[in-house]
Amino acid sequence: MRLRIGILSLGCPRNLIDSESILSRLFRKGYKITDIDKAQVALVNTCAFIKEAKQESIDVILDLIDLKKEGKLQKIIVYGCLPERYKAKLAKELPEIDAFLGRISPDKDTERFSLTPAHYAYLKICEGCINLCSFCIIPKIKGRLVSLSVEAILNKVKEFDKKGISELNIIGQDITGFGLDLGSGVNLVYILKEILKNIKHIGWIRLLYLNPERIGEDLLKLIRNEDRICKYIDLPIQHINNRILKLMHRKSSRSEIVRLIDRVRKIIPGVALRTSIIVGFPGETEREFNELLGFIRDVKFERLGAFKYSREEGTPAYNFSGQVPEKIKSDRFNQIMSCQQEISKQVNSGFIGKELKILIDECAEGSYLGRAQFDAPEVDGLAYVRSKIKLMPGDFVNLKVTDTLEYDLVGEVQNESIK
Ligand code: SF4
């Protein structure tokens, strides 16, 4: 009788896809895939790009070791970014772990054991990165950019479309780099057009992780002109002060970022801009931080994620002088987050009385949870949906917004499912 296997997939959606590939291979070998609390073998796909993520991975591993000591688990296998960085050290310090396996080779094998709800999926079109930001360990873990072949991508898309998913989230470390290693003419715009030609059911295509350097007008116009592409641009700027951007080895300057944001908002009216920033980068002065805070206040990104700089050995910034004390990093982080909370409240309140297309994610006792096109799964806001008609996850509905919270919307379904 084959063992029962359960997986905990930590970190980003890119890791989730790797976890789905691992499970699919084991499932085809006849292993029974089950929830972690019923498993005999526990797999953990770890994240290790910043301190907090490493700590979460370690905490999860230690919890599983306790379960093993209680005889509730037979084996524990640790995958992914943490062993990719610290295999030898981990093996010495955690002898209870049966195997440490690094990162998973890019997903050539299209079979995946889905770990997302059935109505949305992630598609990783490339792995690795060539941008080499000075604070980032990912290129060391994931290597240089490797794009999936056009054929493999379209096979996957057709499979998802046949399954009737409603939302396809396209990811990579930097999807604007897609195709740079595949030869001329193949790039993000090309593959999006090919994907659009090959789908009938998928209602939303969402683009995640676009690097500001390679966002061209052709991409923006395609997003504007194609209803099925969410008017949602996820472009991490990391900072806005030129001296800090240079130290981060980011190739866009303040004025270039400002011009890009203007161009995006001009070409795609009503677009939701999401960004990620880092506070407390080595040498960041109070004045430079205030420049960033002022910029966030002025630009009013619809969605924003902030990180405290994490000093990662193996990155150039690890050895930079002027490492900022944790207390100051936390103060700056809190200032940014409370500023963004106000902005998000303002942005959301602008939708009261308006009708929005909402994708239903969950049904709970007659009320529903969903998302608008400017809310990515797991990271952004939600819509609390009241409906007289019975709805299912994956349904698209027209929602009249009756109230808003800092990050979320509340509303009433207007008419029959519009799928
Ligand atoms: S673009 Fe992103 S993944 Fe690539 S090096 Fe920079 S921060 Fe890391």
Residues whose N, C-alpha, C, O or C-beta is under 5 A from the ligand:
A	BS01	SF4	C129 N131 L132 C133 C136 I138 Q173 D174
